[in-house]
Amino acid sequence: MTTSNTAAAATEAAQLPVELNRSSPVPLYFQLAQAIESAILQGVLAPGERFENELALAKRLSLSRPTTRRAIQELVDKGLLVRKRGVGTQVVQSPVHRPVELTSLFDDLARAGQNPTTRLLDYQVGPPTHDVAQELNISETTDVVTIRRLRSTNGEPLAVMVNYLPSDIAPDPDELETQGLYSSLRTRGVHIRLARQRIGARAADRDEAALLDEKYKAPLLTMHRTAFDDSGSVVEFGAHVYRASRYYFDTTLVDR
């Protein structure tokens, strides 16, 4: 890229207004990283938008280049910015913020304007494993439907979800690519009122890494949920994994 082209690219890239407190004990690189992160999370910087290169940013804010480089690298490491050869630094989609509530991922994403899409990876009917039968509180001779789906948001993969349901209430395969599981259950008169949920973390296996566009053994968030209907019967058991770089849970703690 020529000097003139570089300058043109810099003027086209997003120039975020940043206020730095140079008398604060907080390092300048951290202040800058926090300002950029806040702008991304609040939608001031849109996904795919090119960000001002570090040299132009350093000059505009009267910072050293190592300071701006460190701030940008912090956000690259968090998955909020990405460096692309020949393109520059771009804003990645904001991480999905999800409250820990009794809702479906599809509904949460739709309400947040995240354009959720689903690809059905597998749909099988047959007897459950011992562990699944225990979670669903059914006999191991009772057929269940096992559903495996890839959930994406704004075109980027977000989660691999496996759900187990009694076959008599399970949605049809074509429903699962157009709406959320809980929405499909509601159309069948099944209303989820209570759930037991466990949240953890582990490394991605090769299949999950390929589906989620992550590196092998990249960190994933895990969620296991057993859901109950109005009568207290178990209606589904889910085992989901989420990209840790694109997703987090939010909880509110109250002092009783």
Secondary structure, 3 states (H helix, E strand, C coil): CCHHHHHHHHHHCECCCCCCCCCCCCCHHHHHHHHHHHHHHCCCCCCCCEECCHHHHHHHHCCCHHHHHHHHHHHHHCCCEEEECCCEEEECCCCEEEECCCCCHHHHHHHCCCCEEEEEEEEEEECCCHHHHHHHCCCCCCCEEEEEEEEEECCEEEEEEEEEEECCCCCCHHHHHCCCHHHHHHHCCCCEEEEEEEEEEEECCHHHHHHHCCCCCCEEEEEEEEEEECCCCEEEEEEEEEECCCEEEECCCCCC
